[in-house]
C-alpha cells in the first residue's frame, strides 16, 4: 500500500535527525545489530501507532532491521515530523501521517494501517487497538499480540481486560521500572519545559506554576519547575501522592484554590476536564495552559471557547482566548501534548530505554503467545 505523507523531498533532513538520535541510543543500537543477524521478526507485519519523530523513527528502523514489514501512523495529529516520516518512507517503511492532519484523516490513517493486516501492534494511547476492538474484531484472530507505551493507553486496555473483551495479549511497557522511573519522570520533566519554553520564550523563575497531577510525570514536571525557579503548587486527588508532594516541598491545594494563583498550569493526569469552566473563571489575566497528558481532553477546550468573547492565534502553538471581563488565557499547542506538539519529545537517551523495552516486549509476546492469555501483562 502506498504511503501518505507530506513530501518525500524532505527525506534528507529526516535522515539527519535519525542519525543524530542514533548516536545517542546505544541500547537500541545494540539490539539492532543483534536483530540484523537473527531476524526475529522475519515474515511479520508490525503496525505502529506512535508519535512519529526521530526517536520513534529509529525504533521503526530497528524493527525493520529485525525482518519486519513495518506500517506506521501517528498517535497524535500534531506530533508528526514530516521530514522524519519522509526518511522512513524512503527507507522502505509504509507511513500514513501528515503533521497537522485533520481528525478525519487521523481516523482514515488508523484504518489504512489496519488494512495492512498486521500480525502485531505497538500502540501509544491505544487508539489503534481500540478501533480494532470496536469495529474490526474479525481481524483479531490474525493478531499475535502487542505492546502499549503510555499510562493512558494501559488504562484503556485494562478496562477491556477487566470486561473480558480484550482479544489478544498486550504488554504494558509503561509498567516496567526502566520505563516509568526514567521516561515518565526525567523524560517528561525535561521535555514539557522544553516545549513550553521554546513556545512562550518567557522566564519561569518567580512565576507560580500549578502542576495538575503528581504521578511520575507530574513529579518530573514539578521537579524541573522548581529547578527553573518557579513557585510550585500541586493539585492531586490521591491523598498519598498529595502527601508525597508536600514532603517534596511543594504547596498542595484543590484546583479551586490554585486556579486564582497560577501563572502557568500544566495538566499531567490522563483524566478528562481537570481544568474546566469554574477554574478558568478564577484565573488571572495572562494565565498559560499546557497539557502533558496523552489526549487533548484534560483542559476543557469547549468550556474555554464558550467563556471567551474572541480568540486568535498569536504565534505558532499559542492561542489567545479573551474573556468577557477582558482577561486573557493562553492555550499552548491546542491542548495537545505540549512536549511533542510544540517540541521534539523526550531526550534520546531516555527513549533509548523505553523503545528498547518496546522492541523486546514485542518479541516476548510473539515468542510466548501460546502461553499467554488475552490479558494485559
C-alpha positions in Angstrom: 0.0 0.0 0.0 1.3 3.5 -0.9 2.3 5.8 1.9 0.5 9.1 2.6 2.9 11.8 3.7 3.5 15.5 3.1 6.6 15.5 0.9 9.2 12.8 0.2 11.6 15.6 -0.8 12.1 16.2 3.0 13.8 12.9 3.5 17.4 14.3 3.6 16.6 16.4 6.6 14.8 13.5 8.2 17.9 11.3 7.8 20.0 13.8 9.6 17.6 13.8 12.6 17.6 10.0 12.6 21.4 9.9 12.5 21.6 12.3 15.5 19.4 10.3 17.8 21.0 7.0 16.7 24.3 8.4 18.0 22.6 8.8 21.4 20.7 5.5 21.7 23.3 2.8 22.5 20.9 0.1 23.8 18.7 0.3 20.7 21.9 0.2 18.6 23.0 -3.0 20.2 19.6 -4.6 19.7 19.5 -3.5 16.1 22.9 -5.2 15.5 21.6 -8.4 17.1 18.3 -8.3 15.2 20.0 -7.8 11.8 21.7 -11.2 12.4 18.9 -13.1 14.0 15.9 -11.7 12.0 13.4 -12.5 14.8 10.6 -10.6 13.1 11.1 -12.1 9.6 7.8 -12.6 7.8 5.8 -10.5 10.4 3.9 -7.3 9.7 4.1 -4.9 12.7 1.7 -1.9 12.9 2.9 1.0 15.0 0.7 3.9 16.1 3.3 6.3 17.6 4.5 9.9 17.8 6.4 10.0 14.5 9.6 11.9 15.2 13.2 10.9 15.1 13.4 8.6 18.1 10.3 6.6 17.2 11.6 6.6 13.7 14.7 4.8 14.8 12.6 2.3 16.7 10.7 1.6 13.4 14.0 1.2 11.6 15.2 -1.3 14.3 12.0 -3.4 13.8 12.6 -3.3 10.1 16.2 -4.5 10.7 14.7 -7.4 12.6 13.0 -8.5 9.4 9.5 -7.0 9.9 7.4 -5.3 7.4 6.7 -2.0 9.3 3.5 0.1 8.9 3.1 3.3 10.9 0.6 6.0 11.6 0.6 8.9 14.1 -0.8 8.7 17.6 -1.3 12.5 17.6 -2.1 14.8 14.7 0.4 17.4 15.8 3.4 15.2 16.8 4.4 14.0 13.3 7.6 15.5 11.9 7.2 15.4 8.1 10.9 15.2 7.4 11.3 12.2 9.6 8.4 10.3 8.0 9.8 11.1 4.6 13.1 9.5 5.5 11.2 6.5 6.9 9.2 6.0 3.7 12.4 6.5 1.7 14.0 3.6 3.7 11.1 1.3 2.9 8.7 1.8 5.8 5.0 2.4 5.0 3.7 5.6 6.7 0.3 7.3 6.8 0.9 10.6 8.6 1.0 14.3 7.9 1.7 16.9 10.6 -1.5 18.8 11.4 -3.7 16.2 9.8 -7.5 16.6 10.4 -9.3 14.3 12.8 -11.0 12.7 9.8 -7.6 12.0 8.2 -6.3 10.8 11.6 -9.1 8.2 11.7 -8.5 7.3 8.0 -4.8 6.6 8.6 -5.6 4.4 11.5 -8.0 2.5 9.2 -5.3 2.2 6.5 -2.8 0.9 9.0 -5.2 -1.9 9.9 -5.9 -2.5 6.3 -2.3 -3.8 6.0 -3.3 -6.8 8.2 -0.7 -6.6 10.9 0.5 -9.6 12.9 1.4 -7.5 15.9 0.8 -3.9 17.1 2.8 -1.3 19.0 0.4 1.4 20.3 0.8 4.7 22.1 -2.6 5.7 23.7 -4.4 2.6 22.4 -6.3 4.3 19.6 -5.3 1.6 17.1 -6.2 -1.2 19.5 -9.5 0.4 20.4 -10.5 0.9 16.8 -9.7 -2.8 16.1 -11.7 -4.0 19.0 -14.7 -1.7 18.3 -15.0 -2.0 14.5 -12.7 -4.7 13.2 -13.0 -7.6 15.7 -12.7 -10.0 12.8 -9.1 -9.0 12.4 -8.2 -10.0 16.0 -7.7 -13.7 15.1 -4.7 -12.6 13.0 -3.1 -10.6 15.7 -0.5 -12.3 17.8 -0.4 -9.5 20.4 1.2 -6.2 21.0 2.6 -3.5 23.3 1.3 -0.3 24.8 3.6 2.6 25.8 1.6 5.0 27.8 -0.3 5.2 31.1 -3.4 6.4 29.3 -3.4 3.6 26.8 -2.9 1.0 29.6 -5.9 2.3 31.5 -8.0 1.7 28.3 -6.5 -1.8 27.8 -7.0 -2.8 31.5 -10.7 -1.8 31.2 -11.0 -4.2 28.2 -9.2 -6.9 30.2 -11.5 -6.5 33.2 -14.5 -6.6 30.9 -13.3 -9.8 29.2 -13.2 -8.0 25.8 -9.5 -7.9 25.1 -8.9 -10.2 22.2 -5.1 -10.7 22.3 -2.3 -10.3 24.8 -0.8 -6.8 25.4 2.4 -5.9 27.2 2.1 -2.9 29.5 5.5 -1.4 28.7 4.7 1.6 30.9 4.7 -0.6 34.0 8.3 -1.5 33.6 10.6 0.1 36.2 13.1 1.0 33.5 10.3 2.9 31.7 8.3 4.9 34.2 11.2 5.7 36.6 13.1 7.4 33.8 10.8 8.1 30.8 7.9 9.4 32.9 9.9 11.3 35.4 13.0 12.6 33.8 11.8 12.5 30.2 8.5 14.2 30.8 10.1 16.6 33.2 12.6 17.9 30.7 10.6 17.7 27.5 7.5 19.5 28.8 9.5 22.5 29.9 11.4 22.4 26.6 8.1 22.6 24.7 6.8 25.4 26.9 9.9 27.5 26.9 10.6 27.3 23.2 6.9 28.2 22.6 6.5 31.1 25.0 10.1 32.4 25.4 9.1 33.6 28.9 11.1 33.4 32.2 9.9 30.7 34.5 11.8 31.9 37.6 9.4 33.7 40.0 6.2 32.5 38.3 3.7 30.4 40.1 3.3 27.0 38.3 0.3 24.8 39.0 1.0 21.1 38.3 -2.2 19.1 38.0 -1.4 15.5 39.0 1.5 14.1 40.9 2.2 10.7 39.3 5.6 10.0 37.9 5.1 12.5 35.1 3.8 15.2 37.5 6.8 14.6 39.8 9.2 15.2 36.9 7.5 18.3 35.7 7.3 19.7 39.3 11.0 19.0 39.9 12.1 20.8 36.8 9.8 23.7 37.5 11.4 24.0 40.9 14.8 23.9 39.3 13.8 26.7 37.0 13.0 28.9 40.0 9.2 28.6 39.9 6.9 28.6 42.9 5.2 25.2 42.5 1.6 24.3 43.5 0.4 20.7 43.1 -3.2 19.6 42.8 -3.7 15.9 43.4 -6.8 13.8 44.4 -4.8 10.8 45.6 -4.0 11.6 49.3 -0.8 9.5 49.3 0.5 11.3 46.2 -0.6 14.6 47.6 1.4 13.9 50.8 4.4 13.0 48.7 4.2 16.4 47.0 4.1 18.1 50.4 7.1 16.1 51.6 8.9 17.0 48.3 8.5 20.7 49.3 5.5 21.8 47.2 2.3 23.5 48.2 -0.7 21.3 47.7 -4.3 22.5 47.4 -7.5 21.9 45.4 -7.7 23.3 41.9 -10.5 25.6 43.1 -7.9 27.4 45.2 -4.9 27.1 42.9 -6.7 28.5 39.9 -6.6 32.1 41.2 -2.9 31.8 42.0 -1.2 30.3 38.9 0.7 31.9 36.1 1.2 28.6 34.2 -1.0 25.5 34.5 0.2 22.0 33.3 -2.1 19.0 33.3 -0.5 15.6 33.8 -3.3 13.3 34.8 -4.6 11.2 32.0 -8.1 12.3 33.1 -10.8 14.5 31.5 -11.7 18.1 32.2 -9.4 18.5 35.2 -9.2 22.2 34.2 -12.7 23.4 33.4 -15.1 26.4 33.5 -15.1 27.1 37.2 -11.3 27.1 37.3 -10.9 29.3 34.2 -13.3 31.9 35.7 -10.8 32.3 38.5 -7.6 32.5 36.6 -5.6 35.7 36.4 -5.0 37.7 33.2 -2.3 36.1 31.1 -2.7 32.6 32.5 -1.0 29.9 30.3 -2.5 26.5 29.9 -0.5 23.5 28.8 -1.2 19.8 28.7 1.2 16.9 29.1 -1.3 14.1 29.1 -1.8 11.9 26.0 -5.2 13.2 24.9 -6.4 16.8 24.5 -9.2 16.4 27.0 -7.6 17.4 30.3 -8.2 21.1 29.6 -11.8 21.6 28.7 -11.5 23.4 25.3 -15.3 23.6 24.9 -15.5 25.5 28.2 -12.7 27.8 27.3 -14.3 28.6 23.9 -17.7 29.2 25.5 -16.3 31.5 28.1 -14.4 33.6 25.5 -15.7 36.5 23.5 -12.9 36.2 21.0 -9.9 34.1 20.2 -6.9 34.3 17.9 -3.6 32.6 17.1 -0.9 34.9 18.3 2.0 32.7 17.1 2.7 29.1 16.4 1.2 26.9 19.2 -0.2 29.9 21.2 -3.9 30.7 21.0 -5.3 33.6 23.0 -8.8 33.5 24.5 -10.3 36.8 25.7 -12.8 36.5 28.4 -15.9 38.8 28.8 -14.1 40.7 31.6 -11.0 41.3 29.4 -8.8 38.6 31.0 -6.7 36.7 28.5 -6.0 33.0 28.8 -3.4 31.4 26.5 -3.7 27.7 25.4 -0.5 26.1 24.1 -0.5 23.5 21.2 -4.3 23.2 21.1 -4.2 21.5 24.5 -2.3 18.5 23.0 0.9 17.0 24.3 3.0 20.2 24.6 6.3 18.3 24.6 5.6 16.7 21.3 3.2 19.1 19.6 5.5 22.1 20.5 8.8 20.3 20.9 10.8 17.2 20.0 9.6 15.0 22.8 11.7 13.2 25.4 15.5 13.2 25.2 17.1 10.5 23.1 18.9 8.8 25.9 15.7 8.3 27.9 13.7 7.0 24.9 16.5 4.6 24.2 15.4 2.7 27.3 11.7 2.9 26.6 12.0 1.9 22.9 14.4 -1.0 23.7 11.7 -2.2 26.1 9.1 -1.9 23.3 11.1 -4.0 20.9 12.0 -6.7 23.5 8.4 -6.8 24.8 7.1 -7.3 21.3 9.5 -10.2 20.8 8.4 -11.7 24.1 4.7 -11.6 23.0 5.5 -13.2 19.7 7.7 -15.9 21.1 5.4 -16.8 24.0 2.0 -16.4 22.5 0.9 -20.0 23.2 1.4 -19.5 26.9 -0.3 -16.1 27.1 -4.0 -15.4 27.6 -5.9 -12.4 26.3 -4.8 -10.1 29.1 -2.6 -7.1 29.9 0.9 -8.2 31.1 
